[in-house]
Amino acid sequence: MDHDQSAPTSQKLEYGTVIKQAPASSDSVDDPENSQPEAPVKNSLKSKRALWAWLLVCFSTGPANGVAGRYVPAVLQSVANAVGHIPGTDKPCATRGKIVCVVPFGPGEVDYNSYILYLNAISRSIEGALTLLIAGVADYGHFRKNLMIISIILFGAFALPFASFTDKTYSNLVTYSSLWLTMAAVSAAYGTIESSYIPLFMRESGWFNRKPVASDATTPITNEVRHKSQMNIGTKTSVLALVAGNLGSIVALLIGVIIASTSQSGAKDGYRSFLIAITVGGVLTVLLGTIGWFFVPSVRGPKPPSKNLAFLALKNQFDLLKSYRRYPEPFKLCIGWVLWNTASSNFQSVLGLAFREITGLGTGDRLYTVYSFLGVVIASLGSLAWMFLYPALKWKMKSYAYFFFVIHIFWCLWGTLGISNNVPIGFKNTAEFWVELAVLNPATSALRACNRVMYAAMLPRGREAHFTGLELTLDLATGWINPLVQSVIQDATHNLRYPMLPNLFLYLVAGGFYLWFDIDKGIEDSMKPWEGSEHDEARREI
C-alpha cells in the first residue's frame, strides 16, 4: 500500500517529508538497507541549485519538442495534401471533411495521412537503436551530462532550417521528413538521460538513506509510511520536470499562436506560420540548452569496464534482461508503460490529424494553434493537480494510475464509434475535440508523471540510466509496429477512426500489466545490490 498509517501520537507527516528508521542490526536478513554500509559522499544533487538547473534543462527541450510534436505533422499533412491527388484522377485533394488523398511514397502511393504514420514507424525504429547505445553507457564516467546537453543542442539545431523551405513541393516534403526523423532520433538520447536524473534526485534527497537515524515516531514506522513520504519526493521531481518541459512548449506554441493570428496569410493558410514557429522553437532550445551546460551537476559514475562503448552498451542491456528474476516488478511496469505510451502517443497523433481534417487544412490552422497551445496548458495543470493530490489523499499511487487509465480507454473507444457512417459522434464534430482536450490531456500528463515515479522507485542504485533506457528502448523497439499497422489500416480505409482500433487493443493489454506489478515489492527489491557490479562505488560531483 502507498498511503500512510501512523499512530495518533506520531509526528504529523508534512508534504515531502522523508522518514528515516531507527538503526537495525546490519546482519538482519530483513534489513537490506543497513546490511550494506555506505560511506558519506559529497553530493551536489541535494542542493536546490542542482534541481533548478535540471529543471532549466527540462524547460530547454520544451520549445523544440512542442513545435516538433504538433506543428511538424501539421506541415507534413498540409504539404502532402497539396502535392497529392484523388486516387485514380489528377484532381487536387479536398482540404476539409472526409478527405481521400494519396501521395507518392517509395515505389507507389499511399494515403496522405498514412505517409505521416509511416514516418512515425520509421522514426521509432531509429530512436530504438540510438537509445540502446545511450542507455548502456550513460551511467559511466562523465557521459550522463555531456550526452544529454549535446543531444538537446542538436535537437534544437535540426529545427532551425524549417523556415527556409516555404514552398509546398514534393522535394520540400522529403526535406521536412528527413529533418523530422533526425530530430526524433536525437530526442531519444536526451529523453533517456533526462529521465535517469529522477531516481538520482530521489535517492540523494533521502531515498533509502542507509545511514540510519532514529525516528521521532513513538511507534515503528511501517513500509507504507516510508514509501508514501519518499514517493512525495519522486512525485514532486517528476511532475516539475514534466511541467518545466511543458512550460517550454507553451512558450513556443504561444509564439505560434501569435504568428498565425497576426500573419496576413494565417486566416487562409497557417502553413508558413508553422514553419517560423518551428525555427523559433529550435533557437530557444539551442540557447537554453547551452546555458544549462554551465549549471547542471555532472554525476561521475564508475569507470567504463571497456573502451568499446558499443559492445559495452549491448552487454549491459543483456545483463539488464537477465536481472528480471532479481528485479521483476520494474519489468512488469515497464511493459505496461511501454504499451500504454505506444497507444497514447499514436492515438494523440491520429487525433491531431483528424482535428485538422474536421476544421480544414489551411482555414482551420489558426484554430489548430490554439488547440495545440491549450492542450499543453491543460496537461500541465493535470500533472500539477496530481502532485498536490497525491500526498494529501490516502489513495494508492496505483489507484490514480487505474483512474487515468480508464479515461484513456473511454476516449479511444469513443473515437472508434466514428467508424460507422451512421453514427454522428466519434470525433466528427469540433466540440468533441475540445471536450477530449479538457479531459484526456490532463489524465495523460498525470499518468506519465505517475509512471515515472513508480518506475524510478523500483530501480536498483547505480543502474538508473540502464533501466530508464530499458523503458525507452522497449518502447522504441516495438513502438514502430503500431504506427505501421495504423498506416496500413489508414491506407486501406481513408478513415482516421479505424487506426484507433489497435490503440484500444494496446490499452486493454497494458491494463493487465498495471494490475500485475507490485510497487511495494519492487521498492524492497531495489535495495538489493546489483550482482557483479560496482554497486557501492560512491558518485562524486564535480
Secondary structure, 3 states (H helix, E strand, C coil): CCCCCCCCCCCCCCCCCCCCCCCCCCCCCCCCCCCCCCCCCCCHHHCHHHHHHHHHHHHHHHHHHHHHHHHHHHHHHHHHHHHCECCCCCCCCCCCCCCCCEEEECCEEEEHHHHHHHHHHHHHHHHHHHHHHHHHHCCCCCHHHHHHHHHHHHHHHCCHHHHHCCCCCHHHHHHHHHHHHHHHHHHHHHHHHHHHHHHHHHHHCCCCCCCCCCCCCCCCCCHHHHHHHHHHHHHHHHHHHHHHHHHHHHHHHHHHHHHHHHCCCCCCCCHHHHHHHHHHHHHHHHHHHHHHHCCCCCEECCCCCCCCHHHHHHHHHHHHHHHHHCCHHHHHHHHHHHHHHHHHHHHHHHHHHHHHHHHCCCCCHHHHHHHHHHHHHHHHHHHHHHHHHHHHCCCCHHHHHHHHHHHHHHHHHHHHHHHCCCCCCCCCCHHHHHHHHHHHHHHHHHHHHHHHHHHHHCCCCCCHHHHHHHHHHHHHHHHCHHHHHHHHHHHHHCCCCCCHHHHHHHHHHHHHHHHHCCHHHHHHHHCCCCCCCCCCCCCEEC
